[in-house]
Amino acid sequence: MKANLSLDLIVDILSRLPVKHLLCLRCVSKLWRSLIDDSDFINLHLRHSLDSRTNHTLILKNTDLHTADLASLGPFAKLEHPLMSYNHGVEIQGSCNGLLCIRNIVEDMAIWNPSTRKYQVLPFLNSCKGYVCGFGHDPIADDYKVVKIIQLGGADGKPLESEVKVCSLKRNRWRKIQDIPCVSSFPVANGVFASGALHWVLTQKLDLSEENTIVALDLATESFREVPQPEYERMIYQLNVGVLGGCLCVVANHGDARVDLWVMKEYGVKESWTILFSLVSEDVIGSLRFLKPLAYSRCGNQVLLEHDKINLFWYDLEKKKADDVWVPGMPFSYETEVCLQSLVSLNVKRRQQNGEDNREPKKMDDFLSEGFKLVL
């Protein structure tokens, strides 16, 4: 039996498949390849994965990188990266829409799609001083940007000050933007991407405030702003930012006694901060020094967390119970990153004269006229 399915139905079916299957289907014909490589389809597949909480992987970084499907958390497989150096190790600077920003020991940096194995090495920028990074997407320019906040002062009573530099895929060069009178607080952490901005916990100039501040860099306007914090009930010993379900979140550590995880339901609105859950020392094995929220379960009733870089556990929001995760092949200690499986391309259009591209983009509707059919 033959059935001619509509293009909309074909696209909907394909948008639900994992990337590894789509990469195989590209080999079926030129028409299939054209459809799967189409930017509209890539964006549709990306949105479906984000909305349905599917096609996510968990990456463990020890000496090497290991990856596993987030839904099953196993088995872990070694992940070969493109920035090989004499010790083979890399640091993950950030994750966004299936792309990773990675850096090796000799300060080479690249933006890399582990699913398609495509990557782009960034221009070298020597940063001999301490710095933190961030990586995210500018939705206005549809561009991916890497940010470095380089500490300039703060020693011997000097005011705290940092220089900020940005490199984007479209420009492919580092450029300086506005400085910021802050440096990274302890522990040093890279920026967290949420709602079109990168977020860090920073310390301002000593004559202004000694408290930690959540600072956001809007990647479209490349301007900084302060993010309002929750009304904490008690003294905070350590503050970290994260992202859950696309929402900015805060991990407020009140010593080894208690940790609160807050979620900002409406970005930028102070009153929308809500405590998702609290943990006390009896809930987990070991201390509560460091907790990193990673992801919701697909049904949304559990949260996966990294604990002190040696343990993973699911926290059940309904039962208020933590269950440890252990999978054969996991290293003893590690850092974690959640990465979406996506088809997002690194072949961006470079800035052209007058900023215009005169080529007519190919529309999905064109495939109808080319006789794109699925035979059952």
C-alpha angles and dihedrals in degrees: 000000000000124000128182107215122201118255091243091057093046091050092047091052094048093046089064096056126098117256094248090060093047091052089056092047090055086073094059095083144325089264093054090047092049092051096047092045092049112116092225091056092046090054092046091052090048094051092047092052092049095045095045096039090233134130094039125143132198116224121202116199119202118131087319133025120256126186138194137170109273094222095058100022093214164138098009118218129194114259117212113214129201100236100077115173135163094288096033093221126131136185120225108228097184148327129229133164093339096314124112127203108214135182131193131209094271091055097255109150132197141173108228138183105208092192096057094025090228119138144169124212113222124226111274117262117184110218107180092168128068117283145162127220139212136190130197150129128278102214095193097055093027088231135136117230136195117205129198121194105196118196112231106169145009103107124111094015095306117143118265112258137161136195117222126210130181133199121187132190092239097048095034093200138091118251134176122246131180116319122237127218093227142084131203116279124227126306093041111230136174122247122282117223119221135142094002095307141091118233133204136172103237138175117232130215111304093238090056104043140330093206124102116259130203105228124191128200112205103219094206098052095024090223129133128233137170118250116220113243131219122267098260117210097214143013116301121222096181135013128197134172127219142156131247123181090347092304124117112247137186129215107207112194115201094188122278090318102072145356124199123200112206125191125201102221094186113034115243095008111116093200091058093069108117131179106241093188144328128226128203127196092262091061096067139032112256130002130331094230098124131019124170119190110220112173148327119255114253092261090046099233096106135052124209114220137183112225121204091326091281104076143042125203140172115230114208108218093200101042092034089223134133121221120192120232121218126169126180110258096032113137119241094247130016149149119242138218131176114222128186119226104236144153093228108150130224091205095101123171109257119227108278132195109296086006092269135127110203096194114110108239116234113250126216089238088067089073090066091061090048091060098250103182137165116219117210 
